[in-house]
């Protein structure tokens, strides 16, 4: 991650306290939403375009983040699935347009 300020150690607006040096060397922390190729991010990080990852991406559903993984009773799980509410939906046009989704 690269960030360059016009005055090293400070940012464009001194009242902008959202940017801070991280506790780990060569890191910076931003307390808010970050947008890449967008100036209206609606999540913690929004990347409009391709992203290249040169390392691993960890997600809470990743098995590397779990322990005590075990098989479950299939019949009980099927019973629970039949009680789920299933829905179909279309994306709102304004969301689809911003996200580049053609088939809503």
C-alpha positions as CSV (number, residue, x, y, z in Angstrom):
1,X,0.0,0.0,0.0
2,X,1.4,3.3,-1.0
3,X,0.3,6.7,0.2
4,X,2.0,10.0,-0.5
5,X,1.3,13.2,1.4
6,X,2.4,16.7,0.1
7,X,4.0,17.4,3.5
8,X,5.7,14.2,4.9
9,X,4.0,13.2,8.2
10,X,1.0,15.4,7.5
11,X,-2.0,15.2,5.2
12,X,-3.6,17.8,3.0
13,X,-6.1,18.9,5.7
14,X,-4.7,18.9,9.2
15,X,-8.3,18.6,10.6
16,X,-8.6,15.3,8.8
17,X,-7.8,12.9,11.6
18,X,-9.1,9.9,9.8
19,X,-5.6,9.0,8.5
20,X,-3.1,7.8,11.1
21,X,0.2,6.0,11.1
22,X,-0.3,2.3,11.9
23,X,1.3,0.5,14.9
24,X,3.1,-1.8,12.5
25,X,6.0,-0.2,10.5
26,X,5.1,1.0,7.0
27,X,1.4,1.0,7.6
28,X,-1.3,3.7,7.5
29,X,-4.8,3.4,9.0
30,X,-7.9,5.1,7.7
31,X,-11.0,5.2,10.0
32,X,-13.7,5.4,7.4
33,X,-14.6,4.2,3.9
34,X,-12.0,3.8,1.1
35,X,-12.8,4.0,-2.6
36,X,-10.5,3.1,-5.4
37,X,-11.8,4.5,-8.8
38,X,-14.8,5.8,-7.0
39,X,-15.4,8.8,-4.8
40,X,-18.6,7.3,-3.2
41,X,-17.6,4.1,-1.4
42,X,-20.6,2.5,0.4
43,X,-18.5,-0.2,2.2
44,X,-15.3,-0.2,4.1
45,X,-13.4,-0.8,0.8
46,X,-14.8,-0.5,-2.6
47,X,-12.6,-1.3,-5.7
48,X,-14.1,-0.3,-9.0
49,X,-12.0,-2.2,-11.4
50,X,-9.6,-5.2,-11.3
51,X,-7.7,-6.1,-8.2
52,X,-4.5,-8.1,-8.2
53,X,-3.6,-10.0,-5.0
54,X,-0.1,-11.3,-4.7
55,X,-0.7,-13.2,-1.5
56,X,-3.5,-15.1,0.2
57,X,-6.9,-13.6,0.9
58,X,-8.4,-14.8,4.2
59,X,-12.2,-14.8,4.8
60,X,-14.2,-16.0,7.8
61,X,-15.5,-18.9,5.8
62,X,-11.9,-20.0,4.9
63,X,-11.1,-23.4,6.5
64,X,-7.7,-22.1,7.5
65,X,-9.6,-19.8,10.0
66,X,-11.6,-22.7,11.6
67,X,-11.1,-25.5,14.0
68,X,-13.3,-28.4,15.3
69,X,-14.7,-29.0,11.8
70,X,-17.0,-32.0,11.9
71,X,-19.8,-33.7,9.9
72,X,-23.4,-33.0,10.8
73,X,-26.6,-35.0,10.7
74,X,-27.8,-34.6,7.1
75,X,-31.4,-35.3,7.9
76,X,-31.5,-32.6,10.5
77,X,-29.9,-30.1,8.2
78,X,-32.3,-30.9,5.4
79,X,-35.2,-30.3,7.8
80,X,-33.7,-26.9,8.7
81,X,-33.3,-26.0,5.0
82,X,-37.0,-26.7,4.3
83,X,-37.8,-24.1,6.9
84,X,-35.6,-21.4,5.2
85,X,-37.2,-18.5,3.4
86,X,-36.1,-18.5,-0.3
87,X,-36.3,-15.4,-2.4
88,X,-35.6,-14.1,-5.9
89,X,-34.6,-10.5,-6.6
90,X,-33.5,-8.0,-9.1
91,X,-30.8,-5.4,-8.4
92,X,-31.9,-1.8,-8.3
93,X,-30.9,-0.1,-11.5
94,X,-28.7,2.6,-9.8
95,X,-26.8,-0.2,-7.9
96,X,-26.3,-2.3,-11.0
97,X,-25.1,0.7,-13.0
98,X,-22.5,1.7,-10.4
99,X,-21.3,-1.9,-10.0
100,X,-21.2,-2.6,-13.8
101,X,-23.8,-5.3,-13.6
102,X,-25.5,-5.9,-16.9
103,X,-28.0,-8.6,-16.1
104,X,-29.9,-7.4,-13.1
